[in-house]
């Protein structure tokens, strides 16, 4: 669930950084950066939405690599 949330926040940050469009009314630019801070642990200043998106992508890639691989028999 945390991985999906992170991916959505990264997407919202990229959208805002590239176009200035908010993903929804509740996701203000400040709220997006606060959510990114909760995920990565790094503080982001106003206007650092693309940096936050890239940092979250790195975090997502690390979490995907840490997921266990389950092989189905049969």
KETORLUM-349578 format. One record per residue (C-alpha): x, y, z; residue in three letters. Coordinates in steps of 0.2 Angstrom, whole numbers, padded with zeros to 4 digits, always signed. Layout:
<atoms>
XYZALA;...
</atoms>
This chain:
<atoms>
+0000+0000+0000UNK;+0014+0012+0004UNK;+0022+0009-0013UNK;+0006+0013-0022UNK;+0004+0029-0012UNK;+0022+0034-0015UNK;+0020+0031-0034UNK;+0004+0042-0034UNK;+0013+0056-0025UNK;+0027+0055-0036UNK;+0016+0056-0051UNK;+0006+0071-0044UNK;+0023+0080-0040UNK;+0028+0077-0058UNK;+0012+0084-0065UNK;+0013+0099-0054UNK;+0031+0103-0058UNK;+0028+0101-0077UNK;+0011+0109-0080UNK;+0006+0118-0064UNK;-0009+0107-0063UNK;-0014+0099-0046UNK;-0019+0081-0045UNK;-0035+0086-0035UNK;-0041+0100-0024UNK;-0035+0092-0008UNK;-0017+0090-0015UNK;-0010+0108-0013UNK;+0008+0110-0018UNK;+0013+0111+0000UNK;+0003+0095+0005UNK;+0012+0086-0010UNK;+0029+0091-0003UNK;+0024+0086+0015UNK;+0019+0069+0009UNK;+0035+0067+0000UNK;+0045+0071+0016UNK;+0035+0058+0025UNK;+0041+0045+0012UNK;+0059+0050+0009UNK;+0063+0058+0026UNK;+0070+0073+0016UNK;+0064+0091+0018UNK;+0058+0100+0002UNK;+0056+0118-0001UNK;+0043+0127-0011UNK;+0046+0123-0030UNK;+0056+0107-0027UNK;+0042+0096-0034UNK;+0052+0088-0047UNK;+0066+0084-0035UNK;+0054+0076-0023UNK;+0047+0065-0038UNK;+0064+0059-0042UNK;+0068+0055-0024UNK;+0052+0046-0022UNK;+0055+0036-0038UNK;+0072+0030-0031UNK;+0063+0025-0015UNK;+0050+0016-0025UNK;+0063+0006-0035UNK;+0072+0002-0019UNK;+0056-0005-0011UNK;+0052-0015-0027UNK;+0069-0023-0026UNK;+0066-0028-0008UNK;+0050-0037-0011UNK;+0051-0055-0010UNK;+0050-0066-0026UNK;+0036-0079-0025UNK;+0037-0093-0037UNK;+0021-0103-0041UNK;+0022-0122-0043UNK;+0011-0131-0054UNK;
</atoms>
